[in-house]
Amino acid sequence: MQPSYSFSLSLPARESIKAGLAMAITGGIAMGLGWSNPSWACIAVAVVSMPTVGESINKGLHRLLGTLLGGGLALLLVALFAQDRWAFVFGMSIILGYSIYRMTISRYVYVWFICGYISLFLASYVPDTSQQIFNLVTSRVQETALGVVVYSAVSTLLWPQKSALGLNNLVVKLLDTQKKALQGCFSMMRDCASSGSEALYGLEAQLVSQLWRVLDAAEVEQFEIYEVRGWWRQLISQTEQLMESLELWRESLSELPPDMPVEMVFINIDEFQAAIAESLDQSALLLQATSGDEPQRVDLTVDTRQLAMLSHHEQAVWNNVRYALERIETLVASLHITIQMLVSPPRSSIWEQPKKVSALSRPADADSLAGLARGFVGIWVAAFFWIYVDGPGHLFFVVFVGINILLGQLAPIQWAKFFVSESVGILLAGVLYVFVMPHLSGYFELSILLFTLTTVLYYIFWHPRMTMLKMASILPFLLLVSFRSQQQYDFAAFANSALSMLLALTFGALVSSFPFSQRPEKMCLRVVRRFFRQASRFLEQSTQPASNRKRDISASGLACMQISAGKAGRWAGSIDYELIPDNSSEQTAALVGSLNSIAYRFKMLADARAACPVFQDGFGKHVREWETVIGEAIDPWAHGRFEEVPAGILQDRLPELEAGLETTLAAVSEEAGVDTYAATSRLLGCYRGVYRALITHARICTGFNWNVWRESRF
């Protein structure tokens, strides 16, 4: 019997070969058609190569849209200010600043990145006639379209990776994670001890973010998914709400009395838990194309007699837990209905889909305005250098500075490493330009060079975290060599452009520190201060009558607080703790966790206020007492004085506040009905929860060496 041999390539090898093949084909088509800049089409291939077909097409469409928008702005800029140098620079700075601003608030970050890049790049060409600039813009659009189409075709026909195939499995994995978090919270409620469920929140958030990306790609790949995209988006939105509700519930469990079994208050808690878990299981079975039974809903039964025997602040805690449990049960049931509509949608459901839900909704903040100012100032600094010094690159130096500022906004960059990687890319391009390119006799040899170079570089820098290094290694060759059908060699022009790129990168790194340092520890401090300023504004707005509020505080202030907490976590993850060893990564993680806890406590407070809009005289006075002490605790943190709020002082004030809570709720229970008492007790319990979260945050701040983070480093 002859032995059988099998050979299979790894995923990085397959994807690298696909990128190299698409690069060679694209260059051949562009040169065969006699287009003026075939390297532009190859650049499109280099940047749209993604792991799956849908992601590649999606990014390609975004690049094409950004190219159209940027090309239109370039035409407008040249048409209006071609003869006025200062007005032209002003227009460039406005376009770059606005593009960066849109990158910070829009879902379509890459579209605005390409818009800013293309508008500067095309406007920097100096045409003899208006027809030339128009032809240049149309050439850029058609060559970008060629690169997108060729790579999409190659990725579809050769080793295709489909996002749609894993969409259901990804939802099942998320539901399983949420079920584990649910079981952990139930265990925590019974045992009054940490069950590790808080660690699952990060995994849930990661899976939800991944789901949005996969769905965007799957809509492009399969018409069946695109047809019911409204239900898919509602499903992901419901999982987000369930994730948030689980976290709110977990936060409220820390205040439960340890000596009271949960079964004494919630009589049918076991049946209630089993029904929710069964509903999640049946939802997962539906997505796995396995028929299951219809889950039965169970209402939570509360022993009102036992609840009435507790102290008022304990009743407030149990009321918060009850509200969270009922909210979770409603979301799980709604999620199951949505999955039923996806698995076997009636024809009417396709035409009557839910309102479109956006994956990202980010209000503008200080970082948005700083990005706008950074783009504006960066262009002017580069323009003054170009006009009065006239360094290498001439006007293209200004363009390269703008591109580096855009890159810094797209993702945090370690500028020293980026400078080294781009220098290596330029050196590699120089070696190929001098010693290899002149010896190529035809496109067949050039295609071999493009295929080999792209495949090797993409295989080396395969990991997603090395994407910036991959671009820094391949793009200098495509930009500087700029191969054409009639190739001309000018090493002086090559060296001039290469030096301009490196000098512009240095300028971009310097401008990135305006108007404040972008070092991770400095940004983390800024975001923490901003978080507490937002919390302070929330308290100020919440004390105003609803008719006097300019906007819904739940939709604006709370969203900003959650975004700031997320930003603090991302910047904290970028800190080099070897250079700053005084504060460990565990301490920083605890700090970020306390911010998330405070944000969720304020979310619970906002929901409770909405359910209790009318305050009686005594009750309103006690509410203002809570708001005063919370505001006094937050104020030093909002101004960066993190050491000035000792946890002991906050803890000493808590018994007096709890005594006032007991007195206030005793008066409310005598004057109002059951529903009013439940609403008011829940609201005061939320104020107490916010205050306790601030005490926890103060304890964490005590162990921090804040001065180390404040020190300037070079």
PyMOL commands that set and color helices and strands:
alter all, ss='L'
color gray80, all
select helices_A, chain A and resi 11-32+38-48+53-81+85-105+109-123+130-157+164-191+199-221+223-227+229-253+262-264+269-287+304-308+312-343+347-351+366-388+395-410+415-439+443-460+464-481+491-511+520-542+546-548+557-573+585-611+617-638+647-671+674-702+706-710
alter helices_A, ss='H'
color red, helices_A
deselect
rebuild
show_as cartoon
